[in-house]
Amino acid sequence: QIATEPVQPTPVQANLETGKTLYDRHCAQCHGEKGKGDGPAADFVYPRPRDFTTAIFKVRTTKSGQLPTDHDLFKVIGEGLPGTSMPAWKKYLSEAQRWQLVHYVKSLDTLDLFKEEPPKEQVAIGVPPKVTAALIDRGKELYESKKCWQCHGRSGRGDGPSASGMKDEWGQAIRPVNFTKGWRFRGGNRIEDIYRTFTTGFNGTPMPSFVDAIPEAGDRWALAAYVKSLVK
């Protein structure tokens, strides 16, 4: 079983009017007026902007298939998504403004999942182990045996035999990340970030949670250490 911990409370109450004003000014051009990922700039960016109406989010601290926490959304809004057109809004918006965007983005969920199933627990990441040659070697074994190379390539360059023709939940083309370019890792390139991705997976993409395939947390840390070692 995955170790979990309670979700932290949201520190700012919602003011959807304020959130909408901020969203219309800063977000609608890509994500669309109704949050469908169909703004006027959507056709000019890769990958396409997220469709908020289905409440499917990649970067989360929650289990596979679950909604993100408010803090997950706040972090993505603040830090952006490297390798995409999603900027780090903490450079331009105050903390209070970013929290109002969190609340407004959740309101665009047409399935009302955030109202009915708000996450109560998140994955406890814990303290990473000391990275040693033995840990990296174990991670390399797992990379081979669990066939990560089929998508990400033998050397981690995102050029595996299954890389071409992959699509996301919305039918849009998507490619596996190139592990040698750590600055493009969507959820961050710290070993903790990589471990979290292996544990939670990326909802809406072919990247699954590896909890079933690699049930031991120590092994997922080893795989994270190996992937981290591929960064040039």
LINGI-V443684 format. One record per backbone hydrogen bond with DSSP energy under -1.0 kcal/mol. NH is the residue of the N-H (numbers start at 0). CO is the residue of the C=O. E is the energy in kcal/mol with one decimal. If there is no record, write none. Layout:
NH_CO_E ; NH_CO_E
This chain:
4_121_-2.4 ; 6_119_-2.0 ; 18_14_-2.4 ; 19_15_-2.7 ; 20_16_-1.9 ; 21_17_-2.1 ; 22_18_-2.7 ; 23_19_-3.1 ; 24_20_-1.5 ; 25_21_-2.5 ; 26_22_-2.7 ; 27_22_-2.2 ; 29_26_-1.5 ; 30_26_-2.6 ; 31_27_-1.9 ; 34_31_-1.1 ; 36_30_-3.0 ; 38_29_-1.9 ; 40_28_-2.9 ; 41_38_-1.8 ; 43_40_-1.8 ; 44_41_-1.1 ; 51_34_-2.7 ; 54_51_-1.1 ; 65_62_-2.2 ; 72_68_-2.0 ; 73_69_-2.5 ; 74_70_-2.2 ; 75_71_-2.1 ; 76_72_-2.7 ; 77_73_-2.3 ; 78_74_-3.2 ; 79_75_-2.3 ; 80_85_-1.8 ; 83_80_-1.5 ; 88_76_-2.1 ; 88_86_-1.0 ; 89_77_-2.0 ; 90_87_-1.5 ; 91_88_-1.5 ; 92_88_-3.0 ; 97_93_-2.2 ; 98_94_-2.0 ; 99_95_-1.6 ; 100_96_-1.7 ; 101_97_-1.8 ; 102_98_-2.1 ; 103_99_-2.1 ; 104_100_-2.9 ; 105_101_-2.0 ; 106_102_-1.3 ; 107_104_-1.1 ; 108_105_-1.4 ; 109_52_-1.3 ; 111_108_-1.2 ; 115_111_-2.0 ; 116_112_-3.5 ; 121_4_-2.7 ; 122_60_-3.8 ; 123_2_-2.8 ; 135_131_-2.2 ; 136_132_-2.4 ; 137_133_-2.2 ; 138_134_-2.2 ; 139_135_-2.3 ; 140_136_-2.0 ; 141_137_-2.0 ; 142_138_-2.5 ; 143_139_-1.9 ; 144_140_-3.1 ; 145_141_-2.9 ; 146_143_-1.1 ; 147_142_-1.7 ; 149_146_-1.2 ; 150_147_-1.2 ; 151_147_-2.6 ; 152_148_-1.9 ; 155_152_-1.0 ; 157_151_-2.9 ; 159_150_-1.8 ; 161_149_-3.1 ; 162_159_-1.8 ; 167_171_-2.3 ; 168_203_-2.7 ; 170_167_-2.1 ; 173_165_-2.2 ; 178_155_-2.7 ; 180_177_-1.7 ; 183_180_-2.1 ; 184_181_-1.6 ; 187_184_-1.3 ; 193_189_-2.2 ; 194_190_-2.5 ; 195_191_-2.2 ; 196_192_-2.1 ; 197_193_-2.2 ; 198_194_-1.7 ; 199_195_-3.0 ; 200_196_-2.6 ; 201_206_-2.2 ; 204_201_-1.6 ; 209_197_-3.6 ; 213_209_-3.3 ; 219_215_-1.7 ; 220_216_-2.3 ; 221_217_-1.8 ; 222_218_-2.5 ; 223_219_-2.2 ; 224_220_-2.5 ; 225_221_-2.2 ; 226_222_-2.6 ; 227_223_-2.5 ; 228_224_-1.6 ; 229_226_-1.1 ; 230_227_-1.2 ; 231_179_-2.3
